[in-house]
Structure formats: C-alpha cells, structure tokens
Amino acid sequence: MTSPDSKLTLWTALLFALTALLASCARAPRTEEAPAPAKETAPVTTPSPIDRDALKARLTPMQWKVTQESGTERAFSGEYWDNHAEGIYVDIVDGTPLFSSKDKFDSGCGWPSFTQPLEESPLVEKRDLTHGMIRTEVRSARADSHLGHVFDDGPQPTGLRYCINSASLRFVPVADLEKEGLGRFLPLFGKAPSGSASPAAAPASSTETAVLAGGCFWGMEDLLRKIPGVLDTECGYTGGHLENPKYDDTHDSKSGHAESVKIVFDPAKVSYDELLVWFFKIHDPTTLNRQGNDRGTQYRSTIFYANAEQKAAAEKAIAEAEKKWKKKVVTTLEPAAKWWPAEAYHQDYLVKNPRGYTCHYIRDL
C-alpha cells in the first residue's frame, strides 16, 4: 500500500512537470538580459474611444470575442492562416495597417504568423499569465484590439513569431491598396502609386492644400495630422458670413461657419483622393449637422474644394462612400472660402490634452 506521503510526493512531481510543460510553450516577456533590438519607436498612442454598441453590431461574434474579450479562434479555422496573397493586414476594428504579407510565414501553428509588424504601427505588448502560462500578448495601439501573442521561436532576422488571430484582421490585397487609402505601401510590392513620378523623374517639391469639415476640429485634426504625407494641419472656421469669427461666434451655428481643418500635404506621398478616403473613415457622414453628441451646422460634413479637380475628386469620393455607409451620406460640397484660423488653444488640442474630448475614430470601411 502506498503511504500518504508517497502520494503527496507523486502528485507534487506531476504538478511540477505539467507546469514546466505549459511554460515551455510560451515566450516570456523581454528582459534586460535579452533586450529587443534598438530602433526608433512612434509616440505612444492613446486608444481612441469607440462606440461599442455599433462595433458589436458590425463585427461577427468571433471577431468580437477575439478583439474585445481577448478570445482565441481554433487553430486552422481562421480565414488567413493559409493565405499566401500579397497585401496588407489591417485591424478589423479601425482599419489601422498592422502587418505585411512580406513578413508572413508558414509556422505550422494554424494561425497567421508574422516576423514583425509594420514599422508605422508598433504594437502594445502586455504580460499574460492566463491558462497557467507566461506569454506576451500583443494589442493594437489605437483601437486596443486583442490580436494574439508573440513568441521567440520565429525565423531570422527577428527571431520572433507574431501569432495572430484571423478574426482580428482584414486583408487588403495589393490591387486594392490605393483605393483604400493605403497606396503608400505599394513600394513594398515593387509598385508605385498612380500618378507618382517615375524613379528617373525629379522629385516634386510642391504641396497641396485641402479643407475638410467633419465635426469638432480637435478630433479631425488629431487623426488627419498622423497620415503619412500630411505636412501641416490647422483648425479654423470657414464657409460662413461673419468676418473674423471667434469660437463664441460659431458654437451656436449663427455665423454659418463650420469647424474645419486645413491640411497641407505632399501629393507625392498622399494624394487628395487618398485624403478623402481617410476623411470618410474618421467621421460619420450620415448624420446631418451632427457628429457624436455635437449638434449644429458648425459640425456639418463638408468638403471645401479649391478647384475643379478637387470638386470632381470630392464628387467621386462621396459616390464611393455611399456604397460603404448603410445610411445616406449627407456630406456637402462648398467652394473654398476665406479661412479664419481658430484660437491658439484649439490648435493641436489633443496633443496638449491627450485625454481631451473627441468623438472621432477610424472606421474599417
């Protein structure tokens, strides 16, 4: 007969062995003894507020479970684990570009695997102690979506394996990159954005200007200024009748002005058409004279065109937006009018006040 002490010793040994086995399958967070390669990182991004009811209605049950409840889809069941097409993988929640097919590899684990994220979209890493393991969770910075985990058993040059749920991603093939406002990634696949100069041509030095209104200019400016190719942004008032308006003149709609953002951009890096794609992603163009809780004509959705080319591009962008939004798009077109800069405290407001009010976020359209 086995003594009680022997049974206790046996169970202790079994428990220790099981714990060691589980821990061996996980990658511990980086330590000082094994630092990550040094590289420049983007500024920390505060997750954008998201309408969770609208998001839940848009996502599938599995997409919601993975991104919002840190769930995991079954191995070999996701849409992209065996996808070999070329393109960019974006966050299913807000459309932020996350991974390139150039960094995707077949790990045999049953989930999409990447050696690294896109440089412009660093991920947030968190220590994960669930399920009796020590792992490193990865989440998207802007939408705070749960994506998966990162392990140190990947191929060189990084030695990492970003094990990502298909349900947290949407794939944009190379052929669709430009029309989705992702034309800047075409060079990764040996292609140039349409209308860009040939390699032998002299680099363009000119800039262009766009004026857009889509609700509170704080939130609009904060997202527009982060688009690669955007050189400068300014909040201001335009489209009304009052000379030299101030904020107190516009918040009650009586001046006719719209809270707007003037964007100076490099057309060699981002086209006017691409800016308009972003415009329809970062605000709701179906709410008349309203954005979130902000109401009044000063919060109208308007494209202020500077010339016939911009007007034609805006008409085309509105028609495209009509196909993506379920409700009628109420965005108006107005010729560019005199521009009045807003008060200094409005400029770069969310940079100065990271937790300040905004109702804007990037939609996955």
LUMLUMLUM-301176 format. One record per residue (C-alpha): residue number from 1; residue in three letters; x, y, z negated. Coordinates in steps of 0.5 Angstrom, whole numbers. Example, Ala and Ser with C-alpha at 12.3 -4.5 7.8 and 13.67 -1.06 7.14 Angstrom:
ATOM  num  residuo     c1     c2     c3
ATOM    1      ALA     25     -9    -16
ATOM    2      SER     27     -2    -14
//
This chain:
ATOM  num  residuo     c1     c2     c3
ATOM    1      MET      0      0      0
ATOM    2      THR      3      7      2
ATOM    3      SER      3     12     -4
ATOM    4      PRO      0     18     -4
ATOM    5      ASP      7     22     -4
ATOM    6      SER      9     18      2
ATOM    7      LYS      2     20      6
ATOM    8      LEU      3     27      4
ATOM    9      THR     10     27      7
ATOM   10      LEU      8     24     13
ATOM   11      TRP      2     29     14
ATOM   12      THR      7     35     13
ATOM   13      ALA     12     32     18
ATOM   14      LEU      6     31     23
ATOM   15      LEU      4     38     22
ATOM   16      PHE     11     41     23
ATOM   17      ALA     12     37     29
ATOM   18      LEU      6     40     32
ATOM   19      THR      7     47     30
ATOM   20      ALA     14     46     34
ATOM   21      LEU     11     43     40
ATOM   22      LEU      6     49     41
ATOM   23      ALA     11     54     39
ATOM   24      SER     16     51     44
ATOM   25      CYS     11     53     50
ATOM   26      ALA     10     60     48
ATOM   27      ARG     15     66     49
ATOM   28      ALA     17     70     43
ATOM   29      PRO     17     78     44
ATOM   30      ARG     23     81     46
ATOM   31      THR     28     82     40
ATOM   32      GLU     34     86     39
ATOM   33      GLU     39     81     40
ATOM   34      ALA     35     80     47
ATOM   35      PRO     33     86     50
ATOM   36      ALA     30     88     56
ATOM   37      PRO     34     91     62
ATOM   38      ALA     34     98     61
ATOM   39      LYS     30    102     66
ATOM   40      GLU     26    109     66
ATOM   41      THR     19    108     64
ATOM   42      ALA     13    112     65
ATOM   43      PRO     10    116     60
ATOM   44      VAL      5    113     55
ATOM   45      THR     -2    113     58
ATOM   46      THR     -8    113     53
ATOM   47      PRO    -13    108     55
ATOM   48      SER    -19    112     59
ATOM   49      PRO    -26    112     56
ATOM   50      ILE    -30    107     60
ATOM   51      ASP    -38    106     60
ATOM   52      ARG    -38     99     57
ATOM   53      ASP    -46     98     59
ATOM   54      ALA    -44    100     66
ATOM   55      LEU    -38     96     66
ATOM   56      LYS    -41     90     64
ATOM   57      ALA    -47     90     69
ATOM   58      ARG    -41     91     74
ATOM   59      LEU    -37     85     72
ATOM   60      THR    -38     78     72
ATOM   61      PRO    -39     74     66
ATOM   62      MET    -32     71     67
ATOM   63      GLN    -29     78     68
ATOM   64      TRP    -32     81     62
ATOM   65      LYS    -30     75     58
ATOM   66      VAL    -22     76     60
ATOM   67      THR    -21     83     60
ATOM   68      GLN    -26     86     55
ATOM   69      GLU    -26     80     50
ATOM   70      SER    -18     77     51
ATOM   71      GLY    -21     71     54
ATOM   72      THR    -18     66     59
ATOM   73      GLU    -20     62     65
ATOM   74      ARG    -19     55     66
ATOM   75      ALA    -12     53     70
ATOM   76      PHE    -13     52     77
ATOM   77      SER    -20     55     77
ATOM   78      GLY    -19     63     79
ATOM   79      GLU    -19     66     86
ATOM   80      TYR    -12     68     86
ATOM   81      TRP     -8     62     83
ATOM   82      ASP     -6     59     90
ATOM   83      ASN     -7     66     94
ATOM   84      HIS     -1     67     99
ATOM   85      ALA     -3     73    103
ATOM   86      GLU      1     80    103
ATOM   87      GLY     -2     85     99
ATOM   88      ILE     -3     89     92
ATOM   89      TYR     -7     86     86
ATOM   90      VAL    -11     92     82
ATOM   91      ASP    -14     92     75
ATOM   92      ILE    -21     89     76
ATOM   93      VAL    -24     95     71
ATOM   94      ASP    -21    101     74
ATOM   95      GLY    -17     99     80
ATOM   96      THR    -10    101     78
ATOM   97      PRO     -5     98     82
ATOM   98      LEU     -1     92     78
ATOM   99      PHE      2     87     82
ATOM  100      SER      5     86     89
ATOM  101      SER      5     79     93
ATOM  102      LYS     12     80     94
ATOM  103      ASP     13     79     86
ATOM  104      LYS      8     73     86
ATOM  105      PHE     11     66     86
ATOM  106      ASP      8     59     85
ATOM  107      SER     10     57     78
ATOM  108      GLY      5     51     78
ATOM  109      CYS      1     53     72
ATOM  110      GLY     -5     54     75
ATOM  111      TRP     -6     62     74
ATOM  112      PRO     -3     67     79
ATOM  113      SER      4     68     77
ATOM  114      PHE      9     74     78
ATOM  115      THR     16     76     76
ATOM  116      GLN     15     83     75
ATOM  117      PRO      9     89     75
ATOM  118      LEU      9     95     80
ATOM  119      GLU     14    100     77
ATOM  120      GLU      9    105     77
ATOM  121      SER      4    101     73
ATOM  122      PRO      8     99     67
ATOM  123      LEU      4     94     62
ATOM  124      VAL      3     94     55
ATOM  125      GLU      6     88     51
ATOM  126      LYS      3     86     44
ATOM  127      ARG      5     80     40
ATOM  128      ASP      0     75     40
ATOM  129      LEU     -1     70     34
ATOM  130      THR     -7     67     36
ATOM  131      HIS     -8     59     37
ATOM  132      GLY     -2     57     33
ATOM  133      MET      3     60     38
ATOM  134      ILE      7     66     38
ATOM  135      ARG      6     70     45
ATOM  136      THR      7     76     48
ATOM  137      GLU      0     79     51
ATOM  138      VAL      0     84     57
ATOM  139      ARG     -5     89     58
ATOM  140      SER     -6     95     63
ATOM  141      ALA     -4    101     60
ATOM  142      ARG    -10    106     63
ATOM  143      ALA    -16    101     62
ATOM  144      ASP    -13     97     57
ATOM  145      SER    -16     91     60
ATOM  146      HIS    -13     84     58
ATOM  147      LEU     -9     81     63
ATOM  148      GLY     -5     75     61
ATOM  149      HIS      1     73     58
ATOM  150      VAL      9     74     59
ATOM  151      PHE     14     68     58
ATOM  152      ASP     21     68     59
ATOM  153      ASP     21     62     64
ATOM  154      GLY     21     65     71
ATOM  155      PRO     26     66     76
ATOM  156      GLN     31     71     77
ATOM  157      PRO     32     76     78
ATOM  158      THR     28     78     72
ATOM  159      GLY     27     71     69
ATOM  160      LEU     20     73     67
ATOM  161      ARG     13     70     69
ATOM  162      TYR      7     74     68
ATOM  163      CYS      2     69     67
ATOM  164      ILE     -5     73     69
ATOM  165      ASN    -12     71     70
ATOM  166      SER    -15     72     77
ATOM  167      ALA    -21     75     73
ATOM  168      SER    -17     81     71
ATOM  169      LEU    -15     82     78
ATOM  170      ARG    -18     84     85
ATOM  171      PHE    -13     83     91
ATOM  172      VAL    -13     89     97
ATOM  173      PRO    -10     86    103
ATOM  174      VAL     -4     90    107
ATOM  175      ALA     -9     91    112
ATOM  176      ASP    -14     95    107
ATOM  177      LEU     -9     99    103
ATOM  178      GLU     -9    105    107
ATOM  179      LYS    -17    106    107
ATOM  180      GLU    -17    104     99
ATOM  181      GLY    -12    110     98
ATOM  182      LEU     -6    105     97
ATOM  183      GLY     -2    107    103
ATOM  184      ARG      4    109     99
ATOM  185      PHE      5    101     98
ATOM  186      LEU      5    100    106
ATOM  187      PRO     13    100    106
ATOM  188      LEU     14     94    101
ATOM  189      PHE     11     90    107
ATOM  190      GLY     15     94    112
ATOM  191      LYS      9     98    115
ATOM  192      ALA      9    106    115
ATOM  193      PRO      2    110    113
ATOM  194      SER     -1    112    119
ATOM  195      GLY      1    119    121
ATOM  196      SER      7    119    118
ATOM  197      ALA     14    121    121
ATOM  198      SER     18    115    124
ATOM  199      PRO     25    114    121
ATOM  200      ALA     28    118    126
ATOM  201      ALA     24    124    125
ATOM  202      ALA     26    130    121
ATOM  203      PRO     23    129    114
ATOM  204      ALA     17    134    113
ATOM  205      SER     17    140    108
ATOM  206      SER     10    143    109
ATOM  207      THR      5    142    104
ATOM  208      GLU     -3    142    104
ATOM  209      THR     -8    144     99
ATOM  210      ALA    -15    141     97
ATOM  211      VAL    -20    144     93
ATOM  212      LEU    -25    139     89
ATOM  213      ALA    -30    139     84
ATOM  214      GLY    -33    133     80
ATOM  215      GLY    -35    135     73
ATOM  216      CYS    -31    138     68
ATOM  217      PHE    -24    140     71
ATOM  218      TRP    -20    137     65
ATOM  219      GLY    -21    130     67
ATOM  220      MET    -21    131     74
ATOM  221      GLU    -14    135     74
ATOM  222      ASP    -11    129     69
ATOM  223      LEU    -13    124     74
ATOM  224      LEU    -11    128     80
ATOM  225      ARG     -4    130     78
ATOM  226      LYS     -2    123     77
ATOM  227      ILE     -3    121     84
ATOM  228      PRO      4    120     88
ATOM  229      GLY      5    125     93
ATOM  230      VAL      1    131     89
ATOM  231      LEU      6    136     87
ATOM  232      ASP      2    141     83
ATOM  233      THR     -5    142     80
ATOM  234      GLU     -9    148     77
ATOM  235      CYS    -16    148     74
ATOM  236      GLY    -20    154     76
ATOM  237      TYR    -27    157     79
ATOM  238      THR    -30    158     86
ATOM  239      GLY    -36    157     90
ATOM  240      GLY    -40    163     86
ATOM  241      HIS    -41    170     87
ATOM  242      LEU    -38    173     81
ATOM  243      GLU    -32    177     81
ATOM  244      ASN    -26    175     76
ATOM  245      PRO    -30    170     72
ATOM  246      LYS    -28    167     66
ATOM  247      TYR    -31    161     62
ATOM  248      ASP    -36    164     59
ATOM  249      ASP    -39    167     65
ATOM  250      THR    -39    160     68
ATOM  251      HIS    -41    155     63
ATOM  252      ASP    -49    157     64
ATOM  253      SER    -49    156     71
ATOM  254      LYS    -51    163     72
ATOM  255      SER    -44    165     76
ATOM  256      GLY    -45    160     81
ATOM  257      HIS    -38    158     81
ATOM  258      ALA    -36    150     80
ATOM  259      GLU    -31    148     75
ATOM  260      SER    -26    146     80
ATOM  261      VAL    -18    143     81
ATOM  262      LYS    -14    146     87
ATOM  263      ILE     -9    140     89
ATOM  264      VAL     -2    142     92
ATOM  265      PHE      0    135     96
ATOM  266      ASP      6    133    100
ATOM  267      PRO      2    130    106
ATOM  268      ALA      8    125    108
ATOM  269      LYS      6    122    101
ATOM  270      VAL     -1    122    100
ATOM  271      SER     -6    124    106
ATOM  272      TYR    -12    128    105
ATOM  273      ASP    -16    122    107
ATOM  274      GLU    -13    118    101
ATOM  275      LEU    -14    124     96
ATOM  276      LEU    -22    124     98
ATOM  277      VAL    -22    116     96
ATOM  278      TRP    -19    118     90
ATOM  279      PHE    -24    123     89
ATOM  280      PHE    -30    119     90
ATOM  281      LYS    -27    114     85
ATOM  282      ILE    -25    118     79
ATOM  283      HIS    -32    122     78
ATOM  284      ASP    -40    120     79
ATOM  285      PRO    -42    123     86
ATOM  286      THR    -49    121     85
ATOM  287      THR    -51    125     79
ATOM  288      LEU    -54    132     81
ATOM  289      ASN    -51    138     78
ATOM  290      ARG    -48    133     72
ATOM  291      GLN    -42    129     70
ATOM  292      GLY    -43    125     64
ATOM  293      ASN    -46    129     59
ATOM  294      ASP    -44    135     62
ATOM  295      ARG    -50    139     66
ATOM  296      GLY    -51    145     70
ATOM  297      THR    -49    147     77
ATOM  298      GLN    -42    148     75
ATOM  299      TYR    -41    141     74
ATOM  300      ARG    -43    139     81
ATOM  301      SER    -40    135     86
ATOM  302      THR    -37    139     92
ATOM  303      ILE    -31    138     97
ATOM  304      PHE    -29    145     99
ATOM  305      TYR    -26    145    106
ATOM  306      ALA    -21    149    108
ATOM  307      ASN    -21    148    116
ATOM  308      ALA    -25    144    121
ATOM  309      GLU    -20    138    120
ATOM  310      GLN    -22    138    112
ATOM  311      LYS    -29    138    114
ATOM  312      ALA    -29    132    118
ATOM  313      ALA    -25    128    114
ATOM  314      ALA    -30    130    108
ATOM  315      GLU    -36    128    112
ATOM  316      LYS    -33    121    114
ATOM  317      ALA    -31    120    106
ATOM  318      ILE    -38    122    104
ATOM  319      ALA    -40    117    109
ATOM  320      GLU    -36    111    106
ATOM  321      ALA    -38    113     99
ATOM  322      GLU    -45    112    101
ATOM  323      LYS    -43    105    103
ATOM  324      LYS    -40    104     96
ATOM  325      TRP    -44    107     91
ATOM  326      LYS    -51    104     90
ATOM  327      LYS    -55    111     89
ATOM  328      LYS    -55    116     94
ATOM  329      VAL    -49    121     94
ATOM  330      VAL    -50    128     93
ATOM  331      THR    -43    131     94
ATOM  332      THR    -44    137     98
ATOM  333      LEU    -39    141    103
ATOM  334      GLU    -38    148    102
ATOM  335      PRO    -33    152    106
ATOM  336      ALA    -27    154    101
ATOM  337      ALA    -28    161     98
ATOM  338      LYS    -24    166     93
ATOM  339      TRP    -20    162     88
ATOM  340      TRP    -20    164     81
ATOM  341      PRO    -15    161     76
ATOM  342      ALA    -18    158     69
ATOM  343      GLU    -16    161     63
ATOM  344      ALA     -9    158     61
ATOM  345      TYR    -11    154     55
ATOM  346      HIS    -15    150     61
ATOM  347      GLN     -9    148     65
ATOM  348      ASP     -6    141     63
ATOM  349      TYR    -11    141     57
ATOM  350      LEU    -11    133     57
ATOM  351      VAL     -3    133     57
ATOM  352      LYS     -3    138     51
ATOM  353      ASN     -9    135     48
ATOM  354      PRO     -8    127     49
ATOM  355      ARG    -15    125     45
ATOM  356      GLY    -19    131     48
ATOM  357      TYR    -26    130     51
ATOM  358      THR    -26    127     58
ATOM  359      CYS    -32    123     62
ATOM  360      HIS    -27    121     68
ATOM  361      TYR    -24    115     69
ATOM  362      ILE    -22    111     75
ATOM  363      ARG    -27    106     78
ATOM  364      ASP    -26    100     82
ATOM  365      LEU    -29    101     89
//
